[in-house]
């Protein structure tokens, strides 16, 4: 989706014929950040009848969202069990939203296929990982080369040692999904303000009373920080520590191509997927990038790397190279919940933002509006960094 189409979608007018809101719920909630996480929280709060205002410093999705590979999974790096369970429910959350939005979301549910060359350390580790996740009930299994080729008919895999198919996984275009969530939130009465930067947080006693912005002060009953890598700066305004570590990631995006892939391909040394609009997205891995080079020349290197397995990519036009900064907490696990110093300040910061956003949105709305204390979130509270 290009920027003009996204902005048109975001500015769509409120429609009539929506279910009546719960009249008793009138909480004013300001959400700082119009990425996938802020949009999901905003939608779920607005659905419950809250008066929601979403603020974005530049434009929706400008941070980690538009630069995400957007692989929906609870695969082998999701350890320990509590983190795995969280992501597994995140996958279910996207299934729920798919039904709730009656086809507006474009999610590719073919799963992922991963493989390693014979004799490599990754090959043996992959088999162990699959067996461990199967004990937890994850929908993944080992496949042979013939099955791999059937699942990925456009891929020339080269020598195959160990391979697996994680069939419950999916992927999407994060900017398209963001547009759908924001449109739905706006239809329910949420306001979206951008460009609008938060310059201060007004606290009286132990509660946030308002946020100071470049468009003036905005009073609030609850403040939600869904601000990506800007979250530590904002949380520090009220004396709360949100430690993130640097984790850049580079992706090459092609112009729209004929259909090549119906699943995420996790090949040796490269990851490849195809968005619903035909664009191919590829990078090296999901670790911090060793370079910050977002030049077209480096983008072509990423494409050439993917061409080793996807010959039909040859000649594809490179459209953009994105350098994203993952929202990665210091210990690698999500941060979600109220801050100890300000009981009406709700913080969300996590690398698995795309996978987790439907779940976090739904549960955060319960914690904010109902005073619920979700057991699932207990290992991931901000207080662990106090």
N, C-alpha and C positions, 0 to 999 in steps of 0.2 A: 504494500500500500504506500503510495507516495504521500508527501507531507500535505499537499492540497486536499487530497481525499480524506486524510485523517482529520485535518482541522474542520472540514465540512461535517464529518461524522460527529466530532466533539461538540460542534455548535448547533446540533439538531435541536429543534424546539421540543418542549415538554408535550407529550401526547396525552389525549384524553382517554377515559375508559379504564384507568388503572385502579387496582384495588384500593380501598380507603385505608389510610394509615391508622395505626393505633393512636387514638386521640390522647391517651394518657402519657405517651412518650413524647417529650418535647425537649430533650437534651440537645444543647448546642455543642457540636463537635467540630473542631478545626483539625484538619489533616494536613500536615506539611509533607508534600511529595505527591506528584501525580504520575508515578511509575506504576508498574503492575501491582505492587503491594498496596500503595495508597488508594488506587482505584478499586481494588477488591474490598478493602476495608470500607471505603466510602459507599460502595454499592450495598454491602450487607447492612451497614448502619442505616442508610436511607430506606432500605426495604423494611426495616423495623420502625421507621417513623422519626428517626433523629433528624435534626436540622443540621445538615452537613455542608461544610465549606472546605473545598480542597484547594490548597495553594501550591503553586509550582513556580520556582525561581525563574526558569526560562520557558520551557514548553513541555507538554506531556511526553514522558518517555525519554527525555533528553539524556538521562543518566544511564544506569546499568541496563534498563529495559531494552532499549533499541539496539544494544550491543550484546545481547544475550544469545547464546546458541539455542536456548529455549527447549531443552530436552526434558520432558516430564518423566521422572524416574525415581525409584528408590533402590538403585542398584548398589554395586558392591562397595563403594566408598562410604555408603551411608551406615556408619557404625558410631556408637553402639546400638543396641536394640531400640532404645527410646528414640533415637534419631531416625532409624529405619522406619519405625512405626509412624512417626510424624510424616515422613515423605510418602509412605504407602497411603495414608489418608489424604495426602495432597493429590495423589493420582485420582483417588475416588472423588475428590472435590471437583476436579475438572470433568469427570463423568457427570456429576450432579449438575454443574453449570451447563453442560452440553444439552441436557434435557430441559433445564430451566429456561434456557435461551432459545429453545426450539429451532436449532439449526443455524443460529447466527454465528456461533463459534466454528472456526475451521481447524479442526484438530486431526492430525494424521495418527491413527491408532495402530499402526502396523508393528509397533515395538522397535527394539534395536537388535542389531546383529553385530557381535564383536568377535574378533579372531586375532590370533598371534601366530607367528611363524614357528615351525617345529624347533624344539630345543631351546627356545627363548625362556627367560625367567617368567615372563608374563604368561606364557602358555600353561605352565604348571600352576601358577597362582590363579589363573582364571578357572581352572577345573575345581580348585579348592573353594574359590569364592562362590561358584554356582552351587556346590554341594551345601555350603554353609547357609546360603540364602534359601535354598530349598527346605532346609530344616525349619526355617522361619515361615515357610509357606509361600515364598515368592514365586511368581509365574515365570521361571527361567529354566532352561534345560540345555544340555550340550547337544550340538548338532555336528554331523559330518560334512565333508566338503560338498557332497552332492546336494544336501539340504540347504547349505549356505548359498549355493548358486541358484537354487530354486527360489529362495527368499529374496535374493538380490540378483535378479537376472542380468542387470546392466553392469554388474561389478565383475572384474577379473581379479580374484582375490590373491593370486600367487600361491606359494606354498602355504598350506594350512596345517598348523599343529593342533591347537585347541580352538574351538569356536562355540558360541552359544547364542541362543535366541531368547531375549527377555520380552515375552510377547505382550505383557500388559502395559508397556510403556508407550509414550506418544511424543509428539512435538507439534509446535505451532509457530506462527509468525507472531512474535510478542507484541508488535505494534498494532496489528489487527486486533488481537485479543484485548489490548489496552483500550483501543477505540470502542469496542463493544461494551466493556465494563463501564467506561466513563459515560457513554451514551445512556446505558441503563440507569446509572446513578443519577444522571441529570433528569431523566424522565420521572424519577421518583422524588425530584425536588432538590437534589444536591446542586450546589454552586461550584463552579470551577473558575478560579482566578489565576491568570498568568499573563505576562510575567509579573510575579509578585514575590518578593524576597522577604523572609522573616529576619528582622534586624534586632529583635529583643523579645523576651518573654516576661510578662508582668506577673509577679507572684505576691499574694497577700496571705500571711500565715504560712500554711504549707501547701497552698493550692494555686494552680495556675488560674489567673483571672482573665488574661487577654494576651494576644500576641501583637507585637509591634511590627508593622510591615511597611514596605515602600509605598503601599496604597492606604496607609493609615492603620490605626488600631482596630482589632477585631476581638470582641468579647467572646468568651467560650466557657462552657462547663467542663469540657474535656479537651485535651490536646493530644493528638496522635502524631508521633514522629515516624514517618515512613520515608525518610529523606536520603536513603542510600548512604554514600560515603560522606555526606554532609551531616549525618546524625550525630557524630561525636561533638562537633562544634555547637550544635543546637542544644544537646543534652548538657553540655558544660555550662551553658547559661544559667542552669538551675542546680549546678553542682553534682551532676550525675556522670559517672564514667561509663562510656560505651567504647571499649577498645576494639579497633579494627586493624587488620594488617593489610599491607599492600598486596594486591593480587591482580595485576593487569592481564588482559586477554585480547588477542588479536583474531579477527575473523575477516575472511574475504567473502564478498557477496557478488554474485554474477547478475547480469540482466536476466529476465525471465527466459527459461529454457523449456523445450519439450519435456514431458514427464520421463524421468529416469529412475527415481527412487520413491518407493512407498514405505520405506523404513529408514531409521537412522543407521548409518553404516559407521561402525567404530573400527577402522582399519589400523594396521600397524603404522603408527606415526602420523595418522591423520583422522579427522572425524568429518563426516559429510552428511548433509541432509538436504532436502528440497522442500521449500515452503509451498503452500497451496497456490501461490501466484506464479510458481515456476522458478523462482530464484534459488540457486544453489548457494548454500552457506557452508564454509569449510574453515577449519582451524587445525592446530596440531594436537593439543590435548587440553585437559581442564586444569592443569597446574599453572602457576604464575608464569607469564611469558618472560623469556630471557631478553627480549627486545621490546622497545616501545616504537619501533619503526612502522608507522601506519602509511607508508608511501605506496603508490601504485606498484612500484617495483617489488616491494615485499609481498603485496597482495598477489602479484603474478606468481611469486615463488610458492605461496600457499596453494594456488590453483594448480600449478605444475605438480606439486606434491600429491594432490588429490587425483590428478590425471593418471597416475601410476595404476590406480584401481578403477577409475571411471573414465575410460577412453573417450566417451562421448562429450566429455568436458572440453576437449581440445578445440580451440577456436572460440570458446565462450567469452563474451565480453565481460571484463571486470567492471562492475558498477561502483562499488564502494569498498573501502577497507575501514573497519571500525576498531578503535582501541577502547575497550571498556575496562572499568575498574570494578571488580567484583565487590559486593558488600559482604566481606568475609570477617566475622568476629575473630578475636585473637585466638580463641581455642577451637575455631572451625565450626562451631555449633550455633544455632539460632539464638538471638536475643529477642524475647517477646514478653511483654507484661508491663505492669505499672512500676514506676520508679519509686523507691522507698522514700525519697525526700519529698516527692510530690505525688500524692495518691490519685490525682486525676490526670497525670501525665502518662501516656501509654507509649511504649517504645517497641519498634520492630526493626530488626536489622539481621539479615541472613543472606548467605550466598545462594541457597536453593530457593530464591525468591519466586521464580516462575512456577516451579513444582508446588510450592507451599502456599501460594497466594490465595486460592479459593478457601483452603482450610483455615488459614490465619484470619482471613476476612470474616468468615462465619463465627469462629470462636472468639475473636476480638470483640465483635458486636455483642456477644453474650456477656463477656467479662465487663465491658463498658456499660451496657444498658441494664443488665440484670444483676451485676455484682457477683457473677459466677466466678469460681476459681477452678479452672480447667486442669485436671490432674495431668493431662498429656503435656502441659507446658511447664510443669514443675522443674525439670532439669535445666530449663532454658531461660530462667528468669534473670532480669538485669542485676538483681541483688548479688549474684555470684561474683561480680566484679567490684563490689563495694569495698 
